Amino acid sequence: MPTTPRFPGRISDWILHKDNQVIAFNKPAGLNVQPDKTGDQSLLGMGAAYARHDLYLIHRLDRPVSGVVVLGQKPSAQTALTKQLQKGSVEKIYLAVVADRPEADEAELVHHLSNAPGNRSAASLEPGTNSREARLSYRYLGSSDRYHLLEVKLKTGRKHQIRSQLAAIGSPIRGDKKYGFKRSNEDGTIDLHGASFSYDHPVTGERVTHTAPAPATPVWEAFQSILVDK
């Protein structure tokens, strides 16, 4: 079992945006979004302690993933953004570091995901019993000495969707041994980052985008010039 990473800074350092409806954080990799059976700390619990009132879950990132997480300050904000997610009007963009560059520099991937042993999602090109369609698009942004950077836009929101779909085309995410990368990162994280989250503000209706800088680790810093130009 990987050790819990030491999270950078204080929770106030992770805040990307705050108003009376929502609060957006740049979640560190290794931190749960919500409490689970491990009893480890969670962003939802830490955020509520910081805000001094309950916060309301809108969407999730897997524990080993970093990036934008938007929480509701009020139940009404949670309801409004949940409806937008269901309608597909929320845009979520991710960055993924992979060792094997995909054959195509950009493509839309369509798979059918089903539950698999080991808390995994299995991706198939054909629908199966209890499977759910998963769609995303990706584009190649550039390479470092050893790895390649992809930008991924989610079109559906399925469990481990990016992880399983990229693995299915032979490009598992760095550190994601569960989906075929050759070794885990020492701290149990993976190099997948929720870079931006766009939605219509629940009160003003204005289109809002929250953008999170990538982690300050050598792997991500190797792509800094590409990210600055993107």
Backbone as JSON, one array per atom type, in Angstrom:
{
  "sequence": "MPTTPRFPGRISDWILHKDNQVIAFNKPAGLNVQPDKTGDQSLLGMGAAYARHDLYLIHRLDRPVSGVVVLGQKPSAQTALTKQLQKGSVEKIYLAVVADRPEADEAELVHHLSNAPGNRSAASLEPGTNSREARLSYRYLGSSDRYHLLEVKLKTGRKHQIRSQLAAIGSPIRGDKKYGFKRSNEDGTIDLHGASFSYDHPVTGERVTHTAPAPATPVWEAFQSILVDK",
  "N": [[0.85, -1.19, 0.0], [0.7, 2.18, -0.95], [2.42, 4.93, 0.6], [0.89, 7.76, 2.22], [1.04, 10.76, 0.46], [2.95, 13.72, 1.28], [1.25, 16.59, 1.41], [1.46, 19.57, -0.58], [2.0, 22.79, 0.83], [-0.67, 24.74, 2.36], [-4.25, 24.29, 2.75], [-5.44, 26.65, 1.97], [-3.71, 27.52, 0.05], [-4.39, 26.03, -2.11], [-6.67, 26.99, -3.24], [-8.46, 27.99, -6.04], [-10.59, 29.55, -6.79], [-13.23, 31.35, -5.22], [-16.52, 31.96, -4.25], [-19.84, 32.95, -3.14], [-21.25, 30.76, -3.95], [-19.73, 28.61, -5.04], [-16.64, 26.83, -4.51], [-13.41, 26.38, -5.66], [-10.77, 24.09, -5.91], [-7.28, 23.25, -6.33], [-6.65, 20.16, -6.29], [-4.31, 18.19, -4.56], [-2.44, 15.4, -5.85], [-3.06, 12.16, -4.56], [-4.74, 12.78, -2.47], [-7.9, 12.05, -1.15], [-11.06, 12.92, -2.59], [-13.53, 12.72, -1.28], [-14.62, 11.35, 1.88], [-13.63, 7.95, 2.6], [-13.54, 4.36, 3.13], [-11.01, 4.04, 4.17], [-10.58, 5.97, 6.02], [-8.88, 8.09, 5.74], [-7.84, 11.55, 5.42], [-9.82, 13.96, 3.6], [-10.55, 16.04, 0.74], [-13.09, 17.16, 0.8], [-13.72, 17.1, 3.55], [-11.57, 18.59, 4.64], [-11.97, 20.97, 3.28], [-14.47, 21.78, 4.26], [-13.82, 22.25, 6.93], [-12.1, 24.4, 6.58], [-13.84, 26.3, 5.38], [-15.71, 26.49, 7.34], [-18.25, 25.51, 7.26], [-20.58, 23.11, 5.89], [-19.63, 21.64, 2.78], [-20.5, 20.81, -0.64], [-20.6, 17.99, -2.67], [-19.81, 17.89, -6.1], [-18.43, 16.81, -8.3], [-15.87, 14.32, -8.94], [-12.39, 13.49, -8.53], [-10.12, 10.84, -9.1], [-8.28, 9.42, -6.38], [-5.37, 9.22, -6.86], [-4.98, 11.26, -8.68], [-4.34, 14.63, -9.69], [-5.61, 18.07, -9.62], [-8.29, 20.3, -10.78], [-11.01, 20.62, -8.61], [-14.33, 21.27, -8.05], [-16.44, 22.41, -5.57], [-19.68, 22.73, -4.07], [-20.88, 25.58, -2.33], [-23.36, 25.8, -1.43], [-26.38, 23.82, -1.24], [-28.02, 24.34, -3.47], [-26.25, 25.21, -5.44], [-24.81, 22.88, -5.86], [-26.86, 21.28, -6.96], [-27.45, 22.71, -9.34], [-25.02, 22.59, -10.82], [-24.67, 19.85, -11.0], [-26.78, 19.18, -12.7], [-25.87, 20.43, -15.02], [-23.61, 18.87, -15.55], [-24.87, 16.44, -16.11], [-26.22, 17.13, -18.44], [-24.13, 17.54, -20.12], [-22.9, 20.0, -20.51], [-20.77, 20.94, -19.11], [-17.3, 21.45, -19.4], [-14.46, 19.49, -19.21], [-11.04, 19.37, -19.0], [-8.09, 17.52, -19.27], [-4.64, 16.72, -18.5], [-2.29, 14.34, -19.5], [0.47, 12.29, -18.83], [2.31, 10.07, -20.69], [4.15, 7.06, -21.5], [4.24, 5.85, -23.97], [3.7, 7.03, -27.08], [0.64, 7.74, -28.71], [-0.55, 6.24, -31.78], [-1.98, 7.96, -33.51], [-1.94, 11.51, -33.62], [-4.07, 12.98, -32.77], [-7.38, 12.16, -31.79], [-10.72, 10.81, -31.49], [-11.88, 8.73, -28.98], [-13.87, 5.91, -28.54], [-15.26, 3.73, -26.38], [-16.59, 0.87, -24.6], [-17.25, 0.59, -21.3], [-16.84, -1.57, -18.56], [-17.23, -3.03, -15.28], [-14.37, -4.46, -13.71], [-12.29, -7.01, -12.17], [-10.35, -6.1, -9.23], [-11.01, -3.45, -8.76], [-11.24, -2.03, -11.2], [-11.82, -0.61, -14.5], [-12.85, -2.11, -17.43], [-12.12, -1.72, -20.83], [-13.79, -1.98, -23.88], [-14.24, -2.41, -27.42], [-16.69, -3.19, -28.23], [-20.14, -3.22, -27.18], [-21.19, -4.57, -24.02], [-22.69, -6.75, -21.52], [-24.11, -4.78, -19.09], [-22.31, -2.75, -19.64], [-21.06, 0.62, -20.23], [-21.17, 3.34, -22.48], [-18.24, 5.17, -23.32], [-16.71, 8.21, -24.05], [-14.08, 10.19, -25.3], [-11.81, 12.78, -26.34], [-8.51, 13.27, -27.57], [-5.36, 15.03, -27.85], [-2.04, 15.22, -29.02], [0.53, 16.96, -27.38], [3.29, 17.33, -27.02], [6.72, 16.28, -26.33], [8.96, 15.06, -23.79], [12.29, 14.07, -22.79], [11.76, 11.4, -22.18], [9.03, 10.95, -22.04], [5.57, 11.55, -23.1], [3.16, 14.11, -23.69], [-0.3, 14.45, -23.38], [-3.33, 16.12, -24.19], [-6.54, 15.85, -22.92], [-9.99, 15.68, -23.53], [-12.9, 15.16, -21.85], [-15.91, 13.55, -22.75], [-17.85, 12.01, -21.72], [-18.54, 10.89, -18.39], [-17.1, 8.52, -16.79], [-16.18, 5.83, -14.55], [-12.76, 5.74, -13.93], [-12.24, 6.48, -16.55], [-10.44, 7.91, -18.39], [-8.05, 6.7, -17.73], [-8.48, 3.97, -18.35], [-9.21, 4.07, -21.07], [-7.01, 5.27, -22.39], [-5.09, 3.35, -21.78], [-6.15, 1.26, -23.26], [-5.48, 1.91, -25.86], [-2.82, 1.48, -25.86], [-1.32, 3.33, -24.42], [-0.79, 3.73, -21.5], [-1.08, 5.7, -18.48], [1.62, 7.4, -16.92], [2.9, 5.85, -14.06], [0.59, 4.49, -13.5], [0.08, 1.62, -12.65], [-2.01, -0.11, -12.3], [-3.36, 0.01, -14.68], [-1.57, -0.92, -16.55], [0.9, 0.44, -16.81], [4.43, 0.13, -16.42], [5.56, 0.41, -13.86], [4.8, 1.61, -10.54], [4.42, 5.0, -9.35], [6.46, 6.3, -6.7], [5.01, 7.45, -4.59], [2.48, 6.53, -4.98], [0.85, 8.03, -6.65], [-0.49, 9.09, -9.88], [0.37, 10.32, -13.15], [-1.73, 12.14, -14.1], [-3.71, 14.92, -14.65], [-6.21, 17.16, -13.74], [-6.81, 19.76, -15.6], [-8.51, 21.93, -16.28], [-11.82, 23.26, -15.7], [-14.92, 24.0, -16.83], [-17.96, 25.83, -16.69], [-21.4, 27.02, -16.44], [-22.09, 29.7, -14.4], [-23.99, 29.2, -11.43], [-25.67, 31.29, -10.54], [-25.17, 33.81, -11.89], [-25.04, 32.93, -14.51], [-22.92, 33.31, -16.16], [-20.22, 32.13, -18.19], [-17.74, 30.23, -16.77], [-14.36, 29.45, -16.13], [-12.12, 27.43, -14.44], [-8.73, 27.06, -13.9], [-6.02, 24.91, -13.27], [-2.67, 24.88, -12.26], [-0.15, 22.51, -13.24], [1.33, 19.85, -11.22], [4.28, 20.6, -9.25], [6.58, 18.9, -10.03], [9.46, 17.02, -11.15], [8.79, 15.53, -13.5], [6.48, 16.8, -14.57], [7.49, 19.4, -14.78], [9.27, 19.13, -16.84], [7.73, 19.51, -19.03], [7.12, 22.14, -19.03], [7.6, 24.34, -20.8], [6.01, 23.66, -22.96], [3.47, 23.7, -21.79], [3.23, 26.37, -21.09], [3.07, 27.58, -23.58], [0.73, 26.53, -24.57]],
  "CA": [[0.0, 0.0, 0.0], [1.56, 3.35, -0.99], [2.31, 5.85, 1.71], [0.17, 8.98, 1.91], [1.99, 11.83, 0.14], [2.9, 14.96, 2.06], [0.62, 17.53, 0.48], [2.18, 20.84, -0.59], [1.36, 23.99, 1.35], [-1.9, 24.67, 3.15], [-5.44, 24.21, 1.89], [-5.7, 27.98, 1.4], [-2.86, 27.64, -1.14], [-4.97, 25.24, -3.2], [-7.91, 27.61, -3.72], [-8.41, 28.63, -7.35], [-11.7, 30.51, -6.88], [-14.21, 31.22, -4.15], [-17.6, 32.93, -4.13], [-20.84, 32.43, -2.2], [-21.9, 29.59, -4.53], [-18.8, 27.51, -5.27], [-15.23, 26.99, -4.17], [-12.63, 25.49, -6.53], [-9.44, 23.77, -5.39], [-6.34, 22.43, -7.09], [-6.45, 19.03, -5.39], [-3.05, 17.46, -4.73], [-2.5, 13.96, -6.09], [-2.95, 11.37, -3.34], [-5.77, 13.18, -1.51], [-9.27, 11.7, -1.49], [-12.03, 14.02, -2.7], [-14.54, 12.53, -0.23], [-14.2, 10.29, 2.81], [-13.87, 6.56, 2.21], [-13.39, 3.38, 4.22], [-9.68, 4.12, 4.76], [-10.56, 6.96, 7.1], [-7.9, 9.14, 5.48], [-8.41, 12.88, 5.22], [-10.4, 14.19, 2.27], [-10.71, 17.44, 0.36], [-14.41, 17.6, 1.26], [-13.63, 17.36, 4.98], [-10.65, 19.7, 4.87], [-12.61, 22.19, 2.77], [-15.53, 22.18, 5.19], [-13.16, 22.83, 8.1], [-11.59, 25.7, 6.17], [-14.96, 27.21, 5.13], [-16.5, 26.51, 8.57], [-19.61, 25.02, 7.01], [-20.57, 21.97, 4.97], [-19.51, 21.83, 1.34], [-21.35, 19.83, -1.32], [-19.87, 17.32, -3.74], [-20.33, 18.08, -7.45], [-17.76, 15.82, -9.15], [-14.76, 13.67, -8.26], [-11.16, 13.04, -9.18], [-9.55, 9.7, -8.41], [-7.29, 9.79, -5.36], [-4.01, 9.46, -7.34], [-5.02, 12.28, -9.73], [-4.36, 16.02, -9.22], [-6.31, 19.0, -10.49], [-9.45, 21.12, -10.38], [-12.23, 20.07, -8.02], [-15.27, 22.33, -7.69], [-17.41, 22.02, -4.55], [-20.73, 23.71, -3.85], [-21.0, 26.2, -1.02], [-24.78, 25.67, -1.07], [-27.01, 22.7, -1.96], [-28.56, 24.8, -4.76], [-25.15, 25.22, -6.41], [-24.57, 21.47, -6.18], [-27.93, 20.84, -7.85], [-27.32, 23.37, -10.64], [-23.87, 22.08, -11.57], [-24.93, 18.44, -11.29], [-27.63, 19.17, -13.9], [-25.01, 20.75, -16.16], [-22.81, 17.68, -15.83], [-25.74, 15.45, -16.74], [-26.53, 17.6, -19.8], [-22.91, 17.58, -20.91], [-22.49, 21.37, -20.79], [-19.51, 21.19, -18.4], [-16.13, 20.99, -20.13], [-13.35, 19.09, -18.35], [-9.83, 19.11, -19.78], [-7.04, 16.88, -18.47], [-3.32, 16.48, -19.08], [-1.82, 13.0, -19.17], [1.83, 11.95, -19.23], [2.38, 8.66, -21.07], [5.46, 6.64, -22.02], [4.09, 5.41, -25.35], [2.93, 8.0, -27.86], [-0.37, 7.09, -29.54], [-0.28, 6.23, -33.23], [-2.55, 9.19, -34.06], [-1.67, 12.65, -32.76], [-5.34, 13.36, -32.17], [-8.45, 11.22, -32.15], [-11.8, 10.58, -30.53], [-11.94, 7.34, -28.56], [-15.18, 5.42, -28.09], [-15.19, 2.38, -25.81], [-17.66, 0.47, -23.69], [-16.57, 0.27, -20.06], [-17.55, -2.41, -17.6], [-16.46, -3.29, -14.07], [-13.43, -5.57, -13.79], [-11.68, -7.28, -10.87], [-9.3, -5.19, -8.79], [-11.5, -2.07, -8.8], [-10.82, -1.5, -12.49], [-12.78, -0.55, -15.59], [-12.35, -2.76, -18.65], [-12.56, -1.03, -22.03], [-13.99, -2.83, -25.05], [-14.81, -1.71, -28.58], [-18.07, -3.67, -28.41], [-20.94, -3.17, -25.95], [-21.37, -5.83, -23.3], [-23.66, -6.73, -20.44], [-23.89, -3.75, -18.07], [-21.27, -1.79, -20.01], [-21.52, 1.99, -20.5], [-20.35, 3.98, -23.5], [-17.31, 6.2, -22.85], [-16.15, 8.98, -25.16], [-13.16, 11.28, -25.03], [-10.9, 13.13, -27.44], [-7.19, 13.65, -27.08], [-4.39, 15.5, -28.84], [-0.64, 15.19, -28.6], [1.05, 18.31, -27.19], [4.74, 17.38, -27.14], [7.47, 15.21, -25.67], [10.21, 15.3, -23.06], [13.28, 13.05, -23.17], [11.28, 10.04, -21.96], [7.57, 10.82, -21.98], [4.76, 12.32, -24.03], [2.07, 14.83, -23.02], [-1.56, 14.48, -24.11], [-4.48, 16.86, -23.66], [-7.71, 14.97, -23.03], [-11.28, 16.29, -23.24], [-13.91, 14.15, -21.55], [-17.26, 13.76, -23.29], [-18.69, 11.32, -20.76], [-17.85, 10.78, -17.12], [-17.17, 7.14, -16.31], [-15.14, 5.45, -13.6], [-11.42, 5.49, -14.48], [-12.4, 6.52, -18.0], [-9.23, 8.28, -19.11], [-7.03, 5.69, -17.43], [-8.74, 2.73, -19.08], [-9.24, 4.27, -22.52], [-5.64, 5.45, -22.89], [-4.44, 2.04, -21.71], [-6.68, 0.41, -24.33], [-4.79, 2.19, -27.13], [-1.4, 1.23, -25.66], [-0.66, 4.5, -23.84], [-1.16, 3.9, -20.09], [-0.55, 6.9, -17.83], [2.8, 7.16, -16.09], [2.63, 5.51, -12.67], [-0.7, 3.8, -13.34], [0.35, 0.19, -12.8], [-3.31, -0.79, -12.38], [-3.78, -0.03, -16.08], [-0.56, -1.43, -17.47], [2.22, 1.07, -16.79], [5.34, -0.9, -15.91], [5.84, 0.53, -12.42], [4.06, 2.66, -9.84], [5.17, 6.11, -8.75], [6.8, 5.97, -5.32], [3.98, 7.91, -3.65], [1.17, 5.98, -5.35], [0.1, 8.91, -7.52], [-0.29, 8.89, -11.31], [0.59, 11.61, -13.8], [-2.95, 12.62, -14.76], [-4.01, 16.2, -13.99], [-7.4, 17.89, -14.17], [-6.25, 21.08, -15.87], [-9.52, 22.99, -16.27], [-13.22, 22.87, -15.48], [-15.72, 25.13, -17.3], [-19.4, 25.66, -16.44], [-22.18, 28.24, -16.33], [-22.25, 30.01, -12.97], [-25.38, 28.9, -11.06], [-26.46, 32.5, -10.29], [-25.01, 34.81, -12.95], [-25.13, 32.33, -15.84], [-21.69, 33.58, -16.9], [-19.34, 30.99, -18.4], [-16.6, 30.34, -15.86], [-13.34, 28.4, -16.27], [-11.08, 27.36, -13.42], [-7.54, 26.39, -14.44], [-5.09, 24.52, -12.21], [-1.32, 24.56, -12.72], [0.29, 21.12, -13.03], [2.18, 19.69, -10.04], [5.67, 21.05, -9.36], [7.46, 17.74, -9.95], [10.34, 17.01, -12.32], [8.13, 15.0, -14.7], [5.63, 17.85, -15.12], [8.3, 20.57, -15.11], [9.9, 18.88, -18.13], [6.8, 19.96, -20.07], [6.7, 23.5, -18.7], [7.58, 25.22, -21.97], [4.83, 23.29, -23.76], [2.27, 24.14, -21.08], [3.17, 27.83, -21.16], [2.68, 27.95, -24.94], [-0.53, 25.89, -24.96]],
  "C": [[0.89, 1.24, 0.0], [1.36, 4.22, 0.23], [1.55, 7.09, 1.26], [1.16, 10.1, 1.61], [1.87, 12.99, 1.14], [2.41, 16.05, 1.12], [1.3, 18.9, 0.57], [1.36, 21.98, 0.02], [0.17, 23.73, 2.25], [-3.09, 24.65, 2.22], [-5.75, 25.57, 1.27], [-4.85, 28.21, 0.14], [-3.46, 26.93, -2.34], [-6.19, 25.9, -3.82], [-7.67, 28.33, -5.04], [-9.46, 29.73, -7.48], [-12.63, 30.26, -5.7], [-15.24, 32.32, -4.27], [-18.67, 32.31, -3.24], [-21.6, 31.22, -2.73], [-20.97, 28.38, -4.61], [-17.43, 27.86, -4.72], [-14.45, 25.94, -4.98], [-11.23, 25.34, -5.97], [-8.59, 23.1, -6.47], [-5.94, 21.28, -6.18], [-5.08, 18.39, -5.62], [-3.3, 15.98, -5.04], [-2.29, 13.23, -4.77], [-3.98, 11.69, -2.28], [-7.13, 12.73, -2.01], [-10.1, 12.97, -1.68], [-13.04, 13.92, -1.56], [-14.08, 11.41, 0.69], [-14.49, 8.91, 2.25], [-13.53, 5.65, 3.38], [-11.99, 3.4, 4.84], [-9.64, 5.04, 5.98], [-9.56, 8.07, 6.9], [-8.6, 10.49, 5.25], [-8.89, 13.04, 3.78], [-10.5, 15.69, 2.01], [-12.04, 17.98, 0.87], [-14.37, 17.95, 2.75], [-12.72, 18.53, 5.3], [-11.26, 21.02, 4.42], [-13.69, 22.7, 3.69], [-14.93, 22.81, 6.44], [-12.63, 24.23, 7.78], [-12.73, 26.72, 6.04], [-15.84, 27.42, 6.37], [-17.99, 26.27, 8.32], [-19.51, 23.87, 6.02], [-20.36, 22.43, 3.53], [-20.18, 20.64, 0.65], [-20.67, 19.32, -2.59], [-20.57, 17.52, -5.08], [-19.73, 17.04, -8.41], [-16.56, 15.3, -8.38], [-13.53, 13.61, -9.16], [-10.68, 11.82, -8.41], [-8.47, 10.16, -7.45], [-5.9, 10.05, -5.94], [-3.87, 10.6, -8.34], [-5.03, 13.67, -9.09], [-5.28, 16.86, -10.1], [-7.55, 19.63, -9.9], [-10.56, 20.25, -9.8], [-13.1, 21.24, -7.58], [-16.29, 21.76, -6.71], [-18.44, 23.12, -4.38], [-20.66, 24.28, -2.44], [-22.44, 26.08, -0.5], [-25.35, 24.46, -1.81], [-27.54, 23.11, -3.33], [-27.47, 24.84, -5.83], [-24.8, 23.79, -6.82], [-25.6, 20.97, -7.18], [-27.75, 21.41, -9.25], [-26.17, 22.79, -11.45], [-24.0, 20.6, -11.87], [-25.79, 18.31, -12.54], [-26.8, 19.49, -15.14], [-24.12, 19.57, -16.55], [-23.64, 16.63, -16.56], [-26.1, 15.83, -18.17], [-25.31, 17.62, -20.7], [-22.42, 18.97, -21.24], [-21.25, 21.78, -20.01], [-18.36, 20.64, -19.25], [-15.01, 20.7, -19.15], [-12.17, 18.7, -19.24], [-8.74, 18.58, -18.84], [-5.73, 16.87, -19.24], [-2.84, 15.13, -18.6], [-0.41, 12.81, -19.69], [1.89, 10.45, -19.49], [3.77, 8.33, -21.6], [5.4, 6.31, -23.5], [3.17, 6.36, -26.1], [1.89, 7.27, -28.7], [-0.02, 7.17, -31.03], [-0.78, 7.51, -33.89], [-2.28, 10.34, -33.1], [-2.94, 13.26, -32.17], [-6.43, 12.42, -32.66], [-9.56, 11.3, -31.11], [-11.82, 9.08, -30.24], [-13.35, 7.01, -28.06], [-15.0, 3.98, -27.63], [-16.44, 2.12, -24.98], [-16.98, -0.06, -22.43], [-17.46, -0.59, -19.17], [-16.63, -2.65, -16.4], [-15.59, -4.53, -14.25], [-12.84, -5.8, -12.41], [-10.58, -6.28, -10.53], [-9.69, -3.73, -8.85], [-11.03, -1.36, -10.06], [-12.03, -1.36, -13.4], [-12.15, -1.17, -16.82], [-12.96, -2.08, -19.86], [-12.64, -1.99, -23.21], [-14.55, -1.99, -26.19], [-16.26, -2.09, -28.82], [-18.85, -3.56, -27.11], [-21.09, -4.55, -25.33], [-22.42, -5.68, -22.23], [-23.23, -5.72, -19.38], [-22.75, -2.78, -18.39], [-21.91, -0.42, -20.29], [-20.58, 2.62, -21.52], [-19.5, 5.09, -22.89], [-16.69, 6.88, -24.06], [-15.19, 10.04, -24.63], [-12.41, 11.61, -26.32], [-9.57, 13.52, -26.83], [-6.4, 14.27, -28.23], [-3.01, 15.51, -28.21], [-0.12, 16.61, -28.52], [2.56, 18.39, -27.36], [5.39, 16.3, -26.3], [8.62, 15.78, -24.85], [11.2, 14.23, -23.51], [12.69, 11.64, -23.12], [9.78, 9.86, -22.14], [6.88, 11.76, -22.97], [3.56, 12.91, -23.28], [0.85, 14.88, -23.93], [-2.55, 15.4, -23.4], [-5.73, 16.03, -23.94], [-8.97, 15.76, -22.66], [-12.31, 15.18, -23.02], [-15.25, 14.53, -22.16], [-18.3, 12.98, -22.5], [-17.88, 11.23, -19.47], [-18.03, 9.4, -16.52], [-16.02, 6.85, -15.34], [-13.84, 5.1, -14.33], [-11.4, 5.62, -16.0], [-11.12, 6.82, -18.75], [-8.17, 7.2, -18.94], [-7.24, 4.44, -18.27], [-8.72, 2.93, -20.59], [-7.85, 4.51, -23.1], [-4.87, 4.13, -22.83], [-4.88, 1.15, -22.87], [-6.03, 0.69, -25.68], [-3.27, 2.07, -26.97], [-0.63, 2.38, -25.06], [-1.09, 4.69, -22.38], [-0.44, 5.1, -19.48], [0.62, 6.53, -16.94], [2.4, 6.94, -14.63], [1.39, 4.67, -12.45], [-0.53, 2.3, -13.59], [-0.94, -0.61, -12.9], [-3.78, -0.93, -13.83], [-2.61, -0.26, -17.05], [0.74, -0.68, -17.54], [3.16, 0.15, -16.03], [5.68, -0.79, -14.44], [5.02, 1.69, -11.84], [4.99, 3.82, -9.5], [5.37, 5.81, -7.27], [5.71, 6.35, -4.33], [2.59, 7.41, -3.99], [0.33, 6.87, -6.23], [0.29, 8.49, -8.98], [-0.22, 10.27, -11.97], [-0.57, 11.97, -14.74], [-3.41, 13.84, -13.96], [-5.25, 16.83, -14.59], [-7.06, 19.35, -14.36], [-7.27, 22.2, -15.85], [-10.92, 22.41, -16.18], [-14.06, 24.1, -15.8], [-17.21, 24.83, -17.14], [-20.07, 27.02, -16.46], [-22.46, 28.5, -14.86], [-23.71, 29.86, -12.56], [-26.25, 30.12, -10.77], [-26.38, 33.48, -11.45], [-25.22, 34.25, -14.35], [-23.88, 32.55, -16.68], [-20.85, 32.3, -17.03], [-18.06, 31.2, -17.59], [-15.65, 29.17, -16.13], [-12.34, 28.52, -15.14], [-9.94, 26.52, -13.97], [-6.54, 26.14, -13.32], [-3.71, 24.26, -12.8], [-0.95, 23.12, -12.39], [1.19, 21.03, -11.81], [3.63, 20.11, -10.3], [6.6, 19.88, -9.11], [8.32, 17.7, -11.2], [9.67, 16.52, -13.61], [7.29, 16.08, -15.36], [6.46, 19.06, -15.54], [9.05, 20.38, -16.43], [9.03, 19.34, -19.29], [6.42, 21.43, -19.9], [6.62, 24.42, -19.9], [6.39, 24.92, -22.88], [3.56, 23.82, -23.11], [2.12, 25.66, -21.13], [2.66, 28.28, -22.52], [1.29, 27.48, -25.35], [-1.7, 26.9, -24.96]]
}
